[in-house]
Amino acid sequence: METITIANSGASALRLEASVADFEQYGDGSHRILSPRQSPNSCGSRLHVGTVPTQVGPGKEERIAVRVEAGAEACWSALLLRVSDGGGRGGTFIVTLYGRPTGAAPEAEVVGLSVTPAEMSLEIRNGGDVPIRPRGRVEIRSLEGEVVAVQEIPAFGVHPGVLRVLRMPLSLSLKPGRYVALAVLDVGGADLLAGQTILAVGEAARDR
């Protein structure tokens, strides 16, 4: 059982509507919303949503209980929460919900990595049957193996069969030279994933 909390920090009540939908993931991490049970990966009848309040009072919180039954296969669906203030202003929040089979092992590989002092582009393929949420770090090492800089990679989702391309800004202050850039990821399995590339800075980059 999970709980979704909706907090209203404003001075007037918010109207709340909720509906269930399916969704699929694109390679850039964005989602395509589908009608309920339209996706072959839908949680369908395995998804149970508790009572949804019709409004959230000023300075108040409301909670919605959700549960996805265990099953032999992974599934995913979404709860769409439409919030408005009664004056035409508002928006829709997408809460993604997953069912994961017990004991399923993740299968993933890093298939591409490029790094500059300002940006990283990482390609990771989920070759398994369950969604994964990799997280980790970028390590910049000298050619002798000394770690000279580290930046965290926040958790991100990758659906089964998807080649996910993650682009994130970096803020690396490096002296001119050549370095080894290493992306280290924990996907929830027994071993860490890693990918590496050469990073050339300053004159070393112009000499490539």
N, C-alpha and C positions, 0 to 999 in steps of 0.2 A: 504494500500500500504506500502510495506517495501522496503528498499534499502540495497543492498549488496555492500560494498566498497572493492575494491581490490587495495592495495597500493604497489608500487614498490620502495623500498628504495635502490635498486642496481644502478649500473652504466650502465647497458645495458637493452634494451627492453625485455619484457617478452611476450611470446605468450600465448594466452588464448583461451581455448575451453570450452564449457559448454553443458551439456546434463541433461535431467530430468530422474530420476529413482524413484522406490519405495524402501522402506526399512521396516524392522521389527526389533524389539528390543529383545535381549536376556536378561536373568536375571541378568547378570553381567554388563549390560549397553552397551555392544557392539552391533553393527548393522550388519544385513545381507542385502546386497544390492540386489534388484530385478529389473527385467526389468519393464519399464513403464506400469502401469495399471495391473501388475501381482498380486498385493496385493489387497484383498477385502477392504482394508482401504485406497486405493490410492485416492489422490485428483483428479486425472484424469483431466477432462476438467474444473474443478474448479480452477486449477492452471494456472496462466498467467505470463509469463516471458517476460520482455522487451528486447530491443536490447542488444546483448552481444558484446562488443568490441573484436576485434581479437588480440589486443596487448595492453600492458600497458607500456608507455614510462618510461625511467629512471627518478626517482624522482617524478613520476606522480601518480595520482589516477584515477581509472575508477569506475563507478557505474552501477549496474544492478537493475532495478526495478522489483519487484515480487509482486503478489497479489493472494490471495486465496479467492475465493468467499464464502460467507456465505452459509451454508447448514443446513439441519436438523440433520446431523450426523457429528461426528468428522472425519477428514481425515488427512493423513500425506504422504508427498512425500519428495524428496530430489533433490537439484541441485548440480551436480557434476562439479566442476571447475578444469580443468586440466591446470596447469601452467608449462611452460618450457622456457629455455633460448636459445633454438635453438641449443644447443650443447649436447643435450641428457640428461641434468640435469633438474629435475623438480619433480612435485608431484601432487596429486589430493586432493582437499579439498572438504569435504562433508558439505553442508549447509542444515540443516533439516528445513522443512517448514510445518506448521500446520494450519488446519482449525478447529475452535472450534464453535460449535453451541451456539447461544446466550442463556444465562440463564441456561446452563447445570451445575449442581452442582457436584463437585468432591466427590468420594467415595473411601476412602482408610483406611487401618488399619496397624499398626505396629504389626508384628507377631513374631518378634524375635530381641533380642538385647544382645550383649556381649561386654564387655568393659575391657580393660587392660590399664595401664598407657601409653602404646605405640600404641594401636590400638583399633578401634571400628568396629564392624560388625553389620550392621543394616539390617533387613529384613522388607520390606514394600510391601503390596499387593494393587494394584489398582483394585478395584472391580467395578469401574464405567465405563462410556462409553467415557470419554474424557481423553487425556493425561494430566498428572500433572507434576509440577516442584516443589517438596518440597524443602524447605530450613529451617534452624533453628539453633539449638545449642545443645551441650552436656553440661549438668550441673552435676557437682559432688558435692554431699551434704553429710554432716555428718549425722549420724543416728538421730541426733536431728533436722535435717532440715536446717542447715546453709549451704549456698552455699560457697564452698571453691575453686572451679575452674570452668571455662567456656571456651568452645572452639566452634567456629562457624562451622556449617555444610553448605558448599556452595550448591547452587541449583543444582539439578540433575533430570533427566527425568525418568518417569515411564509410560509406555504405558498401556492402558486398558488390563486387564487380565494377566498382568505380575507380577510375584513375584520378585521384584528387591532386590538384595543383594548388599549393599553398604559397601565397606571396605575402611576405611581412617585412616591415621596415626594420632596419638594423641601425644601431648608433655605435659604430666601431671606430675608435681612434687608434690608428695603426701607423707605425713608421713605414717609410717606403721599403719594399722588399717583397719576398714571396713567402706565402704561408700555406698551411694545410687547413682547410675549412671542413669541419666534421659535424654532421647533424646526427644526434643520438636521440632515439625515440623509444619510449615505453608504450607498447600497444596492449599491454595486459597479458602477454604470454610469458613463457619461461625465459626467453632471451630478449635482449634489446636489439632494435634495428639501428643500422648506421649507414650513412652515405658520406662520401667525401669528394672534395674537389680542390684544385689549387686556386688560391686567391693571390693575385698580383696587385701591388699597391705602388703608386707613384711611378718612378722610372721603370720599375720592373714590369708594370702594366704596359707601358709604351714600347718596351723591348720585345713583347710577346709576338 
